[in-house]
Amino acid sequence: MPEELFEFEFSNPSQASIAMAAIGPEMNKAFEKRSKAFMATNKNVVSLKIVAEDTHALKASSSSYARLFGLMKTVFGQGLK
C-alpha cells in the first residue's frame, strides 16, 4: 500500500494544535474508502501520514489535506512553505 508522510510547520505549538483540531473532524470520513490519514503534533509541527490502497487515492488525499493545511496557514497569516 502506498503511503506518504507530510510535516506542516506553524509559528507556535498553539497554532499547530488549532490546525489539528480544525482538520481532525475531516479525517477518515465514510467517503474515504480507499485511504486513511493519521495526524500527530510535536511542538509546532503537525505530522500527517496518509496510507492508501493505490496511488490515485494517495494523490487525491494528499491534495485535499494540502489544501486544508494551506488554508490553515493562510488563516494564521503564514502562507504555505
C-alpha positions as CSV (number, residue, x, y, z in Angstrom):
1,M,0.0,0.0,0.0
2,P,1.4,3.4,-0.9
3,E,1.9,5.9,1.9
4,E,3.2,9.4,2.4
5,L,4.3,11.5,5.3
6,F,3.9,15.3,5.4
7,E,5.1,17.8,8.0
8,F,3.5,21.2,8.3
9,E,5.3,23.8,10.5
10,F,3.4,26.5,12.3
11,S,4.7,29.6,14.2
12,N,3.9,28.1,17.6
13,P,2.5,25.0,19.3
14,S,-0.9,26.7,19.8
15,Q,-1.4,27.2,16.1
16,A,-0.4,23.6,15.4
17,S,-2.9,22.3,17.9
18,I,-5.6,24.6,16.5
19,A,-4.9,23.3,13.0
20,M,-5.0,19.7,14.1
21,A,-8.3,20.3,15.9
22,A,-9.8,22.1,12.9
23,I,-8.7,19.4,10.3
24,G,-9.3,16.4,12.6
25,P,-13.0,16.1,12.0
26,E,-12.4,15.8,8.3
27,M,-10.2,12.7,8.7
28,N,-11.4,9.2,7.9
29,K,-14.9,10.0,6.9
30,A,-17.1,7.3,5.5
31,F,-16.5,8.6,1.9
32,E,-12.7,8.0,2.3
33,K,-12.9,4.3,1.5
34,R,-9.5,3.9,-0.2
35,S,-7.3,6.0,2.1
36,K,-6.7,6.6,5.8
37,A,-5.0,9.6,7.4
38,F,-3.3,9.9,10.8
39,M,-2.1,13.1,12.5
40,A,0.2,14.0,15.4
41,T,1.7,17.1,16.8
42,N,5.2,17.7,18.1
43,K,5.5,21.2,19.4
44,N,4.8,23.5,16.4
45,V,4.8,20.7,13.7
46,V,1.8,18.7,12.6
47,S,2.8,15.3,11.0
48,L,0.3,13.8,8.6
49,K,0.6,10.2,7.4
50,I,-1.6,9.0,4.6
51,V,-2.0,5.3,3.7
52,A,-3.9,4.5,0.5
53,E,-5.0,1.4,-1.4
54,D,-3.5,2.9,-4.7
55,T,-1.5,5.8,-6.0
56,H,-4.6,7.6,-7.3
57,A,-6.2,7.6,-3.8
58,L,-3.0,8.7,-2.3
59,K,-2.7,11.7,-4.7
60,A,-6.3,12.7,-4.1
61,S,-6.0,12.5,-0.3
62,S,-2.6,14.3,-0.4
63,S,-4.1,17.2,-2.5
64,S,-7.1,17.5,-0.2
65,Y,-5.0,17.7,3.0
66,A,-2.5,20.1,1.4
67,R,-5.4,22.4,0.6
68,L,-6.7,22.2,4.2
69,F,-3.3,22.9,5.7
70,G,-2.7,25.7,3.2
71,L,-5.9,27.3,4.3
72,M,-4.9,27.0,8.0
73,K,-1.6,28.7,7.2
74,T,-3.4,31.4,5.3
75,V,-5.8,32.0,8.3
76,F,-2.7,32.3,10.5
77,G,-1.1,34.7,8.0
78,Q,1.8,32.5,7.3
79,G,1.2,31.3,3.7
80,L,2.3,27.9,2.6
81,K,6.0,26.9,3.0
